[in-house]
Each structure stands twice: as C-alpha cells, then as structure tokens.
Amino acid sequence: MKYIKHFILGVTASFFVGCGGDNTTTLLTPDITAIAIDESNIAVYSTDTYTSLHATATYTDGSTQDVSSYLIWSETNSSLVHMSVNTIEIEGNGGDTNVIASYDKFSDSKSLHVHKLTNFQVVYPSDVNVTGTYDFYAVGDFDNNETNRTLVNNVQWSATNDATIEVGNEGIIHITFISGETNVTTTVFNETNTSSPLAPQSKIFIIE
C-alpha cells in the first residue's frame, strides 16, 4: 500500500530568489487539519462489483484535496468486507460494519450496510440444444425489497461434460457446450460466508 507520507500533500509553491544568478526553490506543504470520508451512509449489495470510497483532506489554509488513495483504510468486520486501499470488497452476505480512513493522528469512520441476498434465480437461455456458446446470468432479491437485481460478484458457476465457462461483463457468463449431457450449477454464497446459505441451482442440458 502506498501511504500518504510518501506523497506531498497540499499546494506546492516555488519561490525564485535572484542572487548572483542562483535560484532557490521552497516547497510549501500546508498542515492537515482534518480528514473526512465523503460518503455519509454507505450501502452496498452483497453481490455487487467493488465499490470505491473517497476521502478529502482539509488544510490550515482552507484548501482541500482528494487523498483517497493515500490513506490507510480498514474495517471493523473483516468477515463481511475487506478494504483494499479505498475499495470495498464484499466477503459475506449481509451485515454492518464501519470503514475507517486514517493518517497520522487524523481519522474518520462511516457506517456501512451490506444488503443481504435472500433469494436468487438463474436466467437460462431458452434455446440450448446445439453445440455453441450461450449467455447465462442470475438475478436476486435483497433484504430492502429490491428484486431482480443482476448478481455480479460472489457467484460461482460450474458445468460438467467439459463445457467451458468465460466470465463476461456485468454478471453475464458465457458457457460453451459440446455434444452430450451437461449439468450447469450456480452457487451464490455458501456456509463459509453466510450463516444461512442459499441452495445452489442446477439444470441439465442435452446437446445432440
């Protein structure tokens, strides 16, 4: 991690003093008076992509600067989320934690709620009957009554019969089938990252 102390914060001013042709350069770095995470009430979904947070430093001269990438970020519930610099990586299915940004004696903390996935459905293509590549995805319902939200992270796909799986964008999965019987299984969370695991869903496709 690249720490803030390795980065010169604030406004840099250069003064050139003419004296016998010599120049002198002075770097001015105003002192930090506060650090604040920009978001107030942070909410994410347990199957969303990574979420980046932002933090601002305030200096004695009243100026401000985005210092998100240079702070030390942490969390109080590592079984639920993991902070990678200023990016939230979801580890568990639903819950609450605090995220903390700090530098030297300054810090700020904000509460974060991860919406829990309560149910999911796999959207299967309707025409899987010949060899080729088909698109699959899954949608889910969450504890805030949002339904049919596409699941992107924390979703595992597997297929038998040497079918190949390629992860696309925005939760789309490309599965290439060969002749024979192929069982496609979708798992979203399990007993290792939620206290109430969701049952995997499977479907058999027969390719002539």
N, CA, C and O of each residue as an XYZ file, in Angstrom:
832
protein
N       0.851     -1.191      0.000
C       0.000      0.000      0.000
C       0.891      1.247      0.000
O       1.897      1.306      0.707
N       0.515      2.206     -0.778
C       1.278      3.438     -0.836
C       0.711      4.390      0.197
O      -0.451      4.784      0.089
N       1.484      4.768      1.183
C       0.984      5.571      2.273
C       1.071      7.062      1.938
O       1.845      7.489      1.081
N       0.275      7.806      2.622
C       0.179      9.244      2.371
C       1.502      9.948      2.657
O       1.805     10.978      2.055
N       2.294      9.386      3.584
C       3.537     10.038      3.937
C       4.527     10.032      2.771
O       5.507     10.776      2.788
N       4.276      9.197      1.759
C       5.152      9.152      0.596
C       4.711     10.129     -0.493
O       5.281     10.175     -1.583
N       3.689     10.900     -0.168
C       3.113     11.798     -1.168
C       3.059     13.202     -0.589
O       2.591     13.369      0.537
N       3.503     14.187     -1.290
C       3.461     15.563     -0.795
C       2.079     16.124     -1.015
O       1.656     16.340     -2.150
N       1.367     16.362      0.096
C       0.005     16.860      0.010
C       0.004     18.384      0.025
O       0.945     19.030      0.485
N      -1.079     18.925     -0.492
C      -1.273     20.364     -0.411
C      -0.782     21.100     -1.629
O      -0.590     20.525     -2.700
N      -0.588     22.357     -1.443
C      -0.206     23.248     -2.534
C       1.303     23.408     -2.558
O       1.920     23.670     -1.526
N       1.889     23.254     -3.717
C       3.335     23.424     -3.850
C       3.623     24.779     -4.500
O       3.153     25.065     -5.601
N       4.395     25.596     -3.809
C       4.709     26.923     -4.343
C       6.218     27.048     -4.482
O       6.970     26.588     -3.622
N       6.642     27.654     -5.537
C       8.083     27.805     -5.784
C       8.442     29.279     -5.796
O       7.818     30.083     -6.488
N       9.451     29.613     -5.024
C       9.914     30.995     -4.977
C      11.344     31.037     -5.528
O      12.227     30.301     -5.086
N      11.532     31.904     -6.484
C      12.846     32.033     -7.090
C      13.457     33.368     -6.647
O      12.932     34.441     -6.945
N      14.551     33.271     -5.947
C      15.212     34.465     -5.427
C      16.472     34.724     -6.246
O      17.381     33.895     -6.297
N      16.506     35.900     -6.890
C      17.670     36.213     -7.720
C      18.824     36.740     -6.882
O      18.723     37.794     -6.254
N      19.890     36.013     -6.881
C      21.065     36.438     -6.120
C      22.305     35.859     -6.809
O      22.644     34.687     -6.643
N      22.963     36.713     -7.580
C      24.153     36.254     -8.279
C      23.870     35.147     -9.271
O      24.740     34.337     -9.590
N      22.593     35.126     -9.770
C      22.233     34.139    -10.764
C      21.768     32.827    -10.184
O      21.384     31.946    -10.952
N      21.778     32.633     -8.834
C      21.352     31.389     -8.206
C      19.856     31.429     -7.903
O      19.330     32.470     -7.509
N      19.155     30.275     -8.090
C      17.739     30.160     -7.779
C      17.547     29.224     -6.588
O      18.233     28.206     -6.485
N      16.617     29.559     -5.685
C      16.290     28.723     -4.538
C      14.822     28.343     -4.614
O      13.967     29.219     -4.749
N      14.508     27.048     -4.530
C      13.132     26.566     -4.613
C      12.673     26.089     -3.244
O      13.341     25.271     -2.612
N      11.534     26.597     -2.784
C      10.984     26.209     -1.488
C       9.653     25.519     -1.693
O       8.786     26.052     -2.386
N       9.465     24.336     -1.102
C       8.204     23.613     -1.189
C       7.370     23.937      0.037
O       7.829     23.756      1.165
N       6.157     24.411     -0.169
C       5.251     24.744      0.924
C       4.184     23.676      1.008
O       3.464     23.456      0.034
N       4.056     23.003      2.145
C       3.047     21.966      2.340
C       2.197     22.334      3.546
O       2.630     22.125      4.679
N       0.995     22.879      3.339
C       0.135     23.269      4.462
C      -0.207     22.070      5.334
O      -0.321     20.950      4.836
N      -0.369     22.294      6.612
C      -0.676     21.218      7.548
C      -2.115     20.745      7.379
O      -3.008     21.521      7.038
N      -2.314     19.461      7.625
C      -3.659     18.883      7.592
C      -4.381     19.217      8.891
O      -3.797     19.134      9.972
N      -5.649     19.592      8.783
C      -6.463     19.845      9.975
C      -7.562     18.809     10.157
O      -8.085     18.652     11.260
N      -7.924     18.093      9.078
C      -8.996     17.098      9.197
C      -8.989     16.195      7.978
O      -8.538     16.578      6.899
N      -9.504     14.978      8.174
C      -9.744     14.032      7.092
C     -11.189     13.572      7.201
O     -11.653     13.247      8.294
N     -11.912     13.541      6.072
C     -13.322     13.147      6.092
C     -13.634     12.229      4.924
O     -13.290     12.522      3.778
N     -14.292     11.110      5.228
C     -14.816     10.246      4.175
C     -16.023     10.947      3.573
O     -16.923     11.370      4.299
N     -16.048     11.073      2.257
C     -17.070     11.888      1.604
C     -18.474     11.328      1.773
O     -19.421     12.086      1.985
N     -18.620      9.999      1.680
C     -19.935      9.392      1.794
C     -20.402      9.411      3.249
O     -19.586      9.301      4.163
N     -21.714      9.551      3.467
C     -22.244      9.585      4.835
C     -22.803      8.228      5.239
O     -22.267      7.582      6.139
N     -23.869      7.790      4.587
C     -24.439      6.474      4.865
C     -24.160      5.574      3.673
O     -24.781      5.719      2.620
N     -23.228      4.648      3.838
C     -22.772      3.819      2.733
C     -23.561      2.518      2.720
O     -23.633      1.818      3.729
N     -24.148      2.200      1.579
C     -24.881      0.941      1.425
C     -24.447      0.269      0.134
O     -24.363      0.906     -0.915
N     -24.173     -1.019      0.224
C     -23.788     -1.794     -0.943
C     -24.551     -3.110     -0.923
O     -25.145     -3.476      0.091
N     -24.534     -3.809     -2.035
C     -25.192     -5.106     -2.145
C     -24.132     -6.202     -2.125
O     -23.031     -6.038     -2.651
N     -24.492     -7.323     -1.505
C     -23.507     -8.382     -1.281
C     -23.001     -9.022     -2.568
O     -21.994     -9.730     -2.538
N     -23.662     -8.797     -3.684
C     -23.224     -9.396     -4.954
C     -22.840     -8.345     -5.986
O     -22.741     -8.651     -7.175
N     -22.623     -7.109     -5.542
C     -22.222     -6.051     -6.467
C     -20.722     -6.090     -6.731
O     -19.971     -6.798     -6.060
N     -20.309     -5.312     -7.725
C     -18.890     -5.150     -8.003
C     -18.254     -4.320     -6.897
O     -18.945     -3.787     -6.030
N     -16.936     -4.218     -6.936
C     -16.216     -3.474     -5.916
C     -16.677     -2.010     -5.904
O     -16.965     -1.426     -6.949
N     -16.740     -1.433     -4.696
C     -17.166     -0.049     -4.528
C     -16.009      0.776     -3.993
O     -15.406      0.415     -2.982
N     -15.691      1.881     -4.660
C     -14.601      2.758     -4.221
C     -15.145      3.916     -3.388
O     -16.148      4.535     -3.743
N     -14.469      4.195     -2.280
C     -14.832      5.313     -1.420
C     -13.860      6.469     -1.653
O     -12.774      6.291     -2.205
N     -14.277      7.649     -1.222
C     -13.447      8.840     -1.399
C     -13.331      9.591     -0.079
O     -14.268      9.626      0.719
N     -12.167     10.189      0.132
C     -11.928     10.964      1.350
C     -11.198     12.253      0.980
O     -10.420     12.299      0.027
N     -11.473     13.296      1.760
C     -10.914     14.619      1.498
C     -10.120     15.100      2.707
O     -10.560     14.954      3.847
N      -8.953     15.671      2.448
C      -8.156     16.310      3.497
C      -8.382     17.806      3.446
O      -8.469     18.400      2.371
N      -8.476     18.413      4.630
C      -8.587     19.870      4.747
C      -7.314     20.393      5.393
O      -6.785     19.775      6.317
N      -6.815     21.541      4.906
C      -5.548     22.091      5.365
C      -5.762     23.405      6.098
O      -6.845     23.989      6.050
N      -4.720     23.860      6.774
C      -4.820     25.072      7.588
C      -5.155     26.317      6.771
O      -5.703     27.280      7.308
N      -4.837     26.306      5.498
C      -5.149     27.473      4.668
C      -6.555     27.403      4.081
O      -6.936     28.262      3.286
N      -7.341     26.371      4.471
C      -8.715     26.233      3.994
C      -8.855     25.433      2.721
O      -9.977     25.148      2.302
N      -7.755     25.060      2.090
C      -7.835     24.288      0.859
C      -8.151     22.824      1.169
O      -7.956     22.356      2.291
N      -8.637     22.118      0.162
C      -8.975     20.704      0.310
C      -8.377     19.915     -0.845
O      -8.045     20.467     -1.895
N      -8.248     18.607     -0.627
C      -7.707     17.749     -1.678
C      -8.206     16.325     -1.467
O      -8.304     15.846     -0.338
N      -8.523     15.651     -2.588
C      -8.895     14.241     -2.536
C      -7.640     13.422     -2.253
O      -6.680     13.450     -3.022
N      -7.663     12.689     -1.134
C      -6.495     11.900     -0.735
C      -6.872     10.420     -0.577
O      -6.232      9.691      0.181
N      -7.898      9.989     -1.286
C      -8.449      8.645     -1.121
C      -7.403      7.545     -1.242
O      -7.420      6.583     -0.474
N      -6.505      7.681     -2.188
C      -5.538      6.611     -2.476
C      -4.348      6.604     -1.532
O      -3.520      5.695     -1.592
N      -4.248      7.601     -0.660
C      -3.049      7.741      0.152
C      -3.295      7.541      1.648
O      -2.373      7.677      2.451
N      -4.531      7.222      2.021
C      -4.853      6.981      3.418
C      -4.728      5.499      3.746
O      -4.645      4.657      2.852
N      -4.716      5.194      5.036
C      -4.779      3.814      5.491
C      -6.247      3.490      5.756
O      -6.872      4.095      6.627
N      -6.792      2.537      5.005
C      -8.201      2.170      5.116
C      -8.312      0.837      5.860
O      -7.482     -0.055      5.684
N      -9.337      0.718      6.685
C      -9.571     -0.520      7.415
C     -11.057     -0.696      7.657
O     -11.860      0.186      7.350
N     -11.414     -1.848      8.213
C     -12.812     -2.152      8.504
C     -12.897     -2.847      9.860
O     -11.908     -3.407     10.334
N     -14.067     -2.812     10.482
C     -14.235     -3.431     11.796
C     -14.824     -4.832     11.712
O     -14.900     -5.524     12.728
N     -15.241     -5.264     10.534
C     -15.821     -6.597     10.357
C     -15.224     -7.214      9.098
O     -15.796     -7.118      8.012
N     -14.058     -7.851      9.262
C     -13.341     -8.367      8.095
C     -14.001     -9.602      7.498
O     -13.681     -9.975      6.370
N     -14.912    -10.246      8.219
C     -15.633    -11.384      7.645
C     -16.729    -10.919      6.689
O     -17.257    -11.712      5.910
N     -17.065     -9.645      6.751
C     -18.107     -9.091      5.883
C     -17.515     -8.355      4.692
O     -17.937     -8.574      3.557
N     -16.545     -7.488      4.937
C     -15.911     -6.732      3.851
C     -14.410     -6.694      4.080
O     -13.923     -6.900      5.192
N     -13.689     -6.423      2.995
C     -12.245     -6.222      3.065
C     -11.929     -4.930      2.322
O     -12.386     -4.725      1.198
N     -11.135     -4.052      2.963
C     -10.739     -2.813      2.327
C      -9.395     -3.002      1.642
O      -8.402     -3.332      2.289
N      -9.368     -2.794      0.333
C      -8.135     -2.818     -0.440
C      -7.868     -1.385     -0.883
O      -8.455     -0.912     -1.857
N      -6.974     -0.690     -0.162
C      -6.815      0.763     -0.251
C      -8.191      1.370      0.028
O      -8.712      1.196      1.130
N      -8.801      2.080     -0.933
C     -10.105      2.689     -0.673
C     -11.250      1.937     -1.353
O     -12.325      2.499     -1.563
N     -11.024      0.678     -1.694
C     -12.038     -0.106     -2.399
C     -12.617     -1.176     -1.494
O     -11.882     -1.902     -0.824
N     -13.957     -1.270     -1.478
C     -14.652     -2.258     -0.659
C     -14.809     -3.549     -1.455
O     -15.366     -3.551     -2.553
N     -14.317     -4.635     -0.894
C     -14.526     -5.958     -1.473
C     -15.464     -6.721     -0.544
O     -15.152     -6.907      0.632
N     -16.610     -7.164     -1.060
C     -17.605     -7.840     -0.242
C     -17.189     -9.292     -0.011
O     -16.877    -10.014     -0.958
N     -17.188     -9.709      1.251
C     -16.813    -11.072      1.612
C     -18.012    -11.897      2.067
O     -18.045    -13.105      1.832
N     -18.998    -11.274      2.716
C     -20.113    -12.012      3.298
C     -21.458    -11.516      2.810
O     -21.553    -10.486      2.143
N     -22.494    -12.259      3.148
C     -23.839    -11.953      2.653
C     -24.658    -11.208      3.702
O     -25.391    -11.821      4.477
N     -24.530     -9.899      3.721
C     -25.377     -9.071      4.566
C     -24.811     -8.799      5.940
O     -24.263     -9.694      6.585
N     -24.945     -7.548      6.392
C     -24.488     -7.173      7.724
C     -24.009     -5.739      7.770
O     -24.155     -4.984      6.809
N     -23.431     -5.377      8.909
C     -22.995     -4.000      9.132
C     -21.550     -3.967      9.617
O     -21.074     -4.884     10.286
N     -20.876     -2.891      9.262
C     -19.506     -2.682      9.699
C     -19.219     -1.191      9.652
O     -20.049     -0.403      9.200
N     -18.050     -0.815     10.119
C     -17.557      0.543      9.946
C     -16.335      0.502      9.046
O     -15.545     -0.439      9.110
N     -16.176      1.524      8.203
C     -14.952      1.675      7.429
C     -14.226      2.905      7.959
O     -14.843      3.919      8.285
N     -12.919      2.793      8.039
C     -12.117      3.828      8.687
C     -11.003      4.256      7.744
O     -10.327      3.420      7.143
N     -10.817      5.574      7.620
C      -9.703      6.141      6.854
C      -8.846      6.939      7.820
O      -9.372      7.737      8.595
N      -7.532      6.737      7.786
C      -6.686      7.408      8.768
C      -5.344      7.809      8.178
O      -4.856      7.225      7.210
N      -4.773      8.823      8.796
C      -3.405      9.253      8.512
C      -2.892      9.993      9.736
O      -3.505     10.961     10.188
N      -1.762      9.534     10.273
C      -1.177     10.151     11.453
C      -2.220     10.198     12.570
O      -2.770      9.155     12.925
N      -2.507     11.366     13.130
C      -3.477     11.464     14.226
C      -4.896     11.737     13.725
O      -5.816     11.878     14.530
N      -5.080     11.810     12.420
C      -6.392     12.133     11.858
C      -7.072     10.876     11.328
O      -6.425      9.996     10.760
N      -8.388     10.806     11.524
C      -9.142      9.661     11.002
C     -10.612     10.029     10.892
O     -11.077     11.001     11.487
N     -11.327      9.233     10.122
C     -12.777      9.379     10.015
C     -13.361      7.984      9.844
O     -12.723      7.098      9.276
N     -14.574      7.801     10.338
C     -15.234      6.499     10.278
C     -16.668      6.690      9.805
O     -17.340      7.646     10.192
N     -17.127      5.766      8.961
C     -18.503      5.794      8.486
C     -19.088      4.389      8.588
O     -18.386      3.393      8.410
N     -20.378      4.329      8.875
C     -21.053      3.034      8.930
C     -21.354      2.548      7.520
O     -21.619      3.343      6.617
N     -21.309      1.238      7.346
C     -21.579      0.632      6.043
C     -22.536     -0.534      6.237
O     -22.336     -1.373      7.116
N     -23.575     -0.582      5.415
C     -24.529     -1.695      5.452
C     -24.452     -2.464      4.144
O     -24.523     -1.886      3.060
N     -24.307     -3.781      4.266
C     -24.305     -4.663      3.101
C     -25.669     -5.332      3.026
O     -26.051     -6.083      3.924
N     -26.401     -5.055      1.951
C     -27.726     -5.652      1.778
C     -27.604     -7.147      1.523
O     -26.793     -7.585      0.706
N     -28.405     -7.913      2.219
C     -28.341     -9.378      2.160
C     -29.159     -9.930      1.002
O     -30.291     -9.512      0.763
N     -28.561    -10.879      0.287
C     -29.277    -11.616     -0.754
C     -30.175    -12.653     -0.078
O     -29.690    -13.490      0.684
N     -31.468    -12.600     -0.351
C     -32.412    -13.526      0.292
C     -32.875    -14.644     -0.629
O     -33.316    -15.695     -0.163
N     -32.775    -14.419     -1.943
C     -33.228    -15.419     -2.903
C     -32.617    -15.090     -4.258
O     -32.366    -13.925     -4.567
N     -32.378    -16.120     -5.067
C     -31.876    -15.837     -6.410
C     -32.450    -16.831     -7.406
O     -32.865    -17.935     -7.053
N     -32.459    -16.398     -8.673
C     -32.939    -17.218     -9.778
C     -31.942    -17.116    -10.927
O     -31.409    -16.043    -11.207
N     -31.700    -18.227    -11.577
C     -30.828    -18.232    -12.746
C     -31.684    -18.023    -13.986
O     -32.714    -18.675    -14.159
N     -31.255    -17.119    -14.839
C     -31.946    -16.872    -16.104
C     -31.249    -17.711    -17.166
O     -30.149    -17.391    -17.615
N     -31.924    -18.801    -17.560
C     -31.343    -19.734    -18.524
C     -31.741    -19.342    -19.942
O     -32.855    -18.863    -20.152
N     -30.854    -19.535    -20.922
C     -31.257    -19.353    -22.317
C     -32.294    -20.416    -22.680
O     -32.266    -21.528    -22.152
N     -33.191    -20.071    -23.566
C     -34.297    -20.974    -23.894
C     -33.990    -21.914    -25.052
O     -34.789    -22.801    -25.354
N     -32.848    -21.735    -25.702
C     -32.590    -22.478    -26.941
C     -31.285    -23.255    -26.904
O     -30.615    -23.375    -27.929
N     -30.905    -23.789    -25.735
C     -29.661    -24.550    -25.640
C     -29.924    -25.964    -26.142
O     -30.333    -26.830    -25.369
N     -29.696    -26.199    -27.414
C     -29.964    -27.526    -27.987
C     -28.914    -27.975    -29.007
O     -28.924    -29.130    -29.433
N     -28.021    -27.085    -29.397
C     -26.935    -27.463    -30.303
C     -25.621    -26.959    -29.713
O     -25.619    -26.092    -28.838
N     -24.515    -27.499    -30.190
C     -23.222    -27.050    -29.692
C     -23.031    -25.561    -29.973
O     -23.475    -25.049    -31.001
N     -22.374    -24.887    -29.061
C     -22.154    -23.459    -29.231
C     -22.062    -22.756    -27.882
O     -22.067    -23.401    -26.834
N     -21.979    -21.438    -27.917
C     -21.827    -20.617    -26.711
C     -23.127    -19.886    -26.397
O     -23.752    -19.299    -27.280
N     -23.526    -19.931    -25.123
C     -24.781    -19.323    -24.679
C     -24.519    -18.447    -23.459
O     -23.577    -18.672    -22.700
N     -25.381    -17.438    -23.290
C     -25.232    -16.498    -22.183
C     -26.163    -16.858    -21.027
O     -27.349    -17.124    -21.224
N     -25.600    -16.862    -19.816
C     -26.342    -17.111    -18.592
C     -26.130    -15.936    -17.634
O     -25.112    -15.248    -17.710
N     -27.083    -15.710    -16.741
C     -26.881    -14.768    -15.644
C     -27.882    -15.087    -14.540
O     -28.819    -15.861    -14.738
N     -27.670    -14.486    -13.386
C     -28.560    -14.722    -12.243
C     -29.042    -13.386    -11.695
O     -28.323    -12.388    -11.744
N     -30.263    -13.379    -11.172
C     -30.828    -12.191    -10.540
C     -31.253    -12.560     -9.126
O     -31.491    -13.730     -8.826
N     -31.347    -11.556     -8.260
C     -31.659    -11.861     -6.872
C     -32.557    -10.841     -6.207
O     -32.756     -9.732     -6.702
N     -33.095    -11.253     -5.063
C     -33.916    -10.400     -4.211
C     -33.132    -10.105     -2.932
O     -32.398    -10.960     -2.435
N     -33.291     -8.890     -2.406
C     -32.496     -8.452     -1.266
C     -33.367     -8.008     -0.098
O     -34.582     -7.856     -0.223
N     -32.708     -7.803      1.045
C     -33.436     -7.507      2.278
C     -34.085     -6.127      2.307
O     -34.810     -5.814      3.252
N     -33.844     -5.296      1.295
C     -34.510     -3.996      1.210
C     -35.653     -4.017      0.197
O     -36.110     -2.972     -0.267
N     -36.110     -5.239     -0.140
C     -37.237     -5.450     -1.065
C     -36.903     -5.141     -2.514
O     -37.808     -5.082     -3.347
N     -35.647     -4.944     -2.838
C     -35.278     -4.814     -4.252
C     -35.239     -6.210     -4.873
O     -34.694     -7.147     -4.291
N     -35.820     -6.329     -6.052
C     -35.912     -7.633     -6.715
C     -35.261     -7.587     -8.092
O     -35.079     -6.523     -8.684
N     -34.915     -8.778     -8.582
C     -34.373     -8.941     -9.940
C     -33.122     -8.110    -10.192
O     -32.923     -7.612    -11.300
N     -32.286     -7.958     -9.183
C     -31.011     -7.260     -9.354
C     -29.982     -8.261     -9.874
O     -29.811     -9.337     -9.301
N     -29.304     -7.907    -10.954
C     -28.315     -8.815    -11.530
C     -27.168     -9.037    -10.561
O     -26.639     -8.088     -9.983
N     -26.783    -10.307    -10.386
C     -25.711    -10.674     -9.475
C     -24.389    -10.702    -10.233
O     -24.288    -11.326    -11.290
N     -23.389    -10.034     -9.699
C     -22.109     -9.920    -10.388
C     -20.989    -10.624     -9.622
O     -20.273    -11.453    -10.183
N     -20.841    -10.291     -8.342
C     -19.791    -10.901     -7.531
C     -20.343    -11.970     -6.602
O     -21.547    -12.050     -6.358
N     -19.433    -12.788     -6.092
C     -19.783    -13.872     -5.160
C     -20.721    -14.897     -5.784
O     -21.507    -15.538     -5.086
N     -20.632    -15.048     -7.103
C     -21.415    -16.048     -7.833
C     -20.438    -17.035     -8.458
O     -19.498    -16.634     -9.143
N     -20.659    -18.320     -8.223
C     -19.790    -19.355     -8.791
C     -20.596    -20.204     -9.775
O     -21.716    -20.629     -9.488
N     -19.996    -20.436    -10.934
C     -20.625    -21.241    -11.980
C     -19.754    -22.465    -12.254
O     -18.526    -22.373    -12.269
N     -20.402    -23.612    -12.473
C     -19.665    -24.819    -12.863
C     -20.498    -25.583    -13.889
O     -21.720    -25.446    -13.944
N     -19.818    -26.384    -14.694
C     -20.501    -27.157    -15.735
C     -19.745    -28.449    -15.974
O     -18.514    -28.466    -15.956
N     -20.470    -29.523    -16.196
C     -19.868    -30.829    -16.476
C     -19.654    -31.005    -17.982
O     -19.908    -30.096    -18.773
N     -19.184    -32.188    -18.353
C     -19.044    -32.579    -19.755
C     -18.087    -31.674    -20.535
O     -18.282    -31.422    -21.724
N     -17.052    -31.194    -19.845
C     -16.019    -30.374    -20.491
C     -16.542    -29.083    -21.105
O     -15.910    -28.517    -21.997
N     -17.691    -28.619    -20.633
C     -18.164    -27.311    -21.078
C     -17.230    -26.240    -20.528
O     -16.741    -26.359    -19.405
N     -16.984    -25.208    -21.304
C     -16.089    -24.141    -20.868
C     -16.894    -22.918    -20.449
O     -17.941    -22.619    -21.022
N     -16.382    -22.213    -19.432
C     -17.075    -21.058    -18.867
C     -16.169    -19.842    -18.961
O     -15.000    -19.890    -18.579
N     -16.725    -18.754    -19.474
C     -15.993    -17.491    -19.559
C     -16.837    -16.408    -18.896
O     -18.022    -16.256    -19.193
N     -16.211    -15.662    -17.999
C     -16.906    -14.584    -17.296
C     -16.918    -13.338    -18.163
O     -15.866    -12.856    -18.584
N     -18.108    -12.816    -18.429
C     -18.243    -11.598    -19.217
C     -18.436    -10.385    -18.330
O     -18.060    -10.405    -17.159
N     -19.009     -9.349    -18.867
C     -19.245     -8.107    -18.134
C     -20.625     -8.093    -17.491
O     -21.572     -8.706    -17.985
N     -20.710     -7.370    -16.367
C     -21.995     -7.116    -15.696
C     -22.756     -8.395    -15.366
O     -23.979     -8.445    -15.503
N     -22.037     -9.430    -14.931
C     -22.686    -10.641    -14.473
C     -23.048    -11.651    -15.539
O     -23.619    -12.695    -15.224
N     -22.734    -11.370    -16.790
C     -23.043    -12.307    -17.869
C     -21.960    -13.390    -17.932
O     -20.768    -13.088    -17.888
N     -22.390    -14.657    -18.036
C     -21.492    -15.791    -18.126
C     -21.684    -16.469    -19.476
O     -22.813    -16.760    -19.871
N     -20.578    -16.724    -20.188
C     -20.635    -17.388    -21.487
C     -20.232    -18.854    -21.304
O     -19.104    -19.142    -20.903
N     -21.143    -19.774    -21.594
C     -20.855    -21.194    -21.464
C     -20.894    -21.838    -22.850
O     -21.873    -21.703    -23.584
N     -19.816    -22.536    -23.193
C     -19.731    -23.220    -24.479
C     -19.971    -24.710    -24.273
O     -19.255    -25.366    -23.517
N     -20.991    -25.239    -24.957
C     -21.412    -26.625    -24.815
C     -20.879    -27.478    -25.960
O     -20.723    -27.017    -27.091
N     -20.603    -28.753    -25.625
C     -20.303    -29.754    -26.638
C     -21.411    -30.803    -26.592
O     -22.308    -30.718    -25.754
N     -21.357    -31.763    -27.460
C     -22.410    -32.786    -27.517
C     -22.455    -33.591    -26.213
O     -21.431    -33.850    -25.581
N     -23.676    -33.977    -25.836
C     -23.860    -34.794    -24.650
C     -24.662    -34.083    -23.585
O     -25.283    -33.052    -23.843
N     -24.646    -34.640    -22.380
C     -25.414    -34.104    -21.247
C     -24.520    -33.232    -20.371
O     -23.463    -33.665    -19.913
N     -24.962    -32.000    -20.148
C     -24.182    -31.053    -19.352
C     -25.034    -30.511    -18.215
O     -26.153    -30.045    -18.428
N     -24.491    -30.579    -17.006
C     -25.172    -30.045    -15.834
C     -24.520    -28.719    -15.443
O     -23.332    -28.678    -15.124
N     -25.307    -27.627    -15.471
C     -24.815    -26.302    -15.097
C     -25.303    -25.991    -13.685
O     -26.501    -26.045    -13.410
N     -24.365    -25.664    -12.790
C     -24.708    -25.375    -11.401
C     -24.269    -23.964    -11.031
O     -23.161    -23.538    -11.357
N     -25.159    -23.245    -10.344
C     -24.882    -21.876     -9.911
C     -24.968    -21.810     -8.388
O     -25.965    -22.217     -7.791
N     -23.902    -21.288     -7.770
C     -23.858    -21.152     -6.313
C     -23.614    -19.694     -5.955
O     -22.687    -19.066     -6.466
N     -24.459    -19.159     -5.068
C     -24.283    -17.792     -4.588
C     -24.191    -17.853     -3.059
O     -25.193    -18.074     -2.379
N     -23.004    -17.658     -2.537
C     -22.711    -17.803     -1.113
C     -22.928    -19.256     -0.667
O     -23.666    -20.013     -1.299
N     -22.284    -19.612      0.406
C     -22.438    -20.937      0.993
C     -22.181    -20.840      2.486
O     -22.162    -19.740      3.039
N     -21.984    -21.966      3.143
C     -21.840    -21.953      4.593
C     -20.577    -21.259      5.069
O     -20.457    -20.963      6.258
N     -19.625    -20.988      4.170
C     -18.385    -20.336      4.584
C     -18.508    -18.825      4.663
O     -17.706    -18.188      5.346
N     -19.489    -18.226      3.985
C     -19.603    -16.769      4.022
C     -21.005    -16.262      4.303
O     -21.318    -15.114      3.985
N     -21.856    -17.089      4.892
C     -23.160    -16.647      5.358
C     -23.697    -17.661      6.346
O     -23.454    -18.861      6.215
N     -24.423    -17.179      7.328
C     -24.977    -18.078      8.345
C     -26.203    -18.829      7.839
O     -26.598    -19.840      8.419
N     -26.796    -18.341      6.774
C     -27.962    -19.018      6.188
C     -27.728    -19.174      4.693
O     -28.238    -18.385      3.897
N     -26.953    -20.197      4.304
C     -26.565    -20.354      2.894
C     -27.756    -20.583      1.977
O     -28.764    -21.168      2.375
N     -27.623    -20.114      0.746
C     -28.656    -20.327     -0.257
C     -28.355    -21.612     -1.019
O     -27.198    -21.908     -1.317
N     -29.385    -22.362     -1.329
C     -29.202    -23.633     -2.030
C     -28.743    -23.379     -3.467
O     -29.289    -22.505     -4.140
N     -27.749    -24.129     -3.943
C     -27.327    -23.991     -5.340
C     -28.464    -24.369     -6.288
O     -29.374    -25.110     -5.917
N     -28.401    -23.853     -7.510
C     -29.398    -24.192     -8.526
C     -28.696    -24.871     -9.698
O     -27.635    -24.431    -10.142
N     -29.301    -25.946    -10.190
C     -28.716    -26.718    -11.287
C     -29.753    -26.985    -12.369
O     -30.957    -27.033    -12.113
N     -29.244    -27.158    -13.591
C     -30.109    -27.535    -14.689
C     -29.305    -28.367    -15.682
O     -28.145    -28.063    -15.963
N     -29.926    -29.415    -16.210
C     -29.259    -30.300    -17.167
C     -29.674    -29.928    -18.591
O     -30.854    -29.742    -18.890
N     -28.675    -29.829    -19.450
C     -28.902    -29.526    -20.866
C     -28.387    -30.716    -21.681
O     -27.299    -31.231    -21.425
N     -29.173    -31.138    -22.650
C     -28.777    -32.248    -23.502
C     -28.552    -31.732    -24.929
O     -29.475    -31.251    -25.587
N     -27.314    -31.843    -25.380
C     -26.938    -31.366    -26.710
C     -26.793    -32.561    -27.638
O     -26.016    -33.476    -27.365
N     -27.521    -32.553    -28.707
C     -27.484    -33.675    -29.689
C     -26.210    -33.600    -30.532
O     -25.996    -34.444    -31.402
